[in-house]
Amino acid sequence: MACARCKDLCIRYAVRHPHELRKAIQIGAENIADGTLGEVVPDSPCVSVSFIELAKGAAWDDYIEYHFRCLHCDEIFWLHAETYHGSGGYWEPKDSKSIRENITN
Ligand SMILES: [Zn+2]
């Protein structure tokens, strides 16, 4: 279960538009910067742009998938979205039981 550090991140945030994706990226980057989250890079990442480059403003792939781990309780989060056709995706905890709130715009 989530801890006090990451409970505010335990939301299912719908990403439908580029500005929502940009916001989700910014939230991830801020939480890495303040030591709440660490990026988890899979053995064979399906994205060509690293999250750090993305956070600096690099263009995203047609499909993005980034994984994060709370450094305090090991809760896993991911940001995944299909950007090419705009069908979108989510920022959410991997464990659906950890979702405290659904945010759709
Ligand atoms: Zn945590």
Residues whose N, C-alpha, C, O or C-beta is under 5 A from the ligand:
A	BS01	ZN	A2 C3 R5 C6 C70 H72 C73 E75
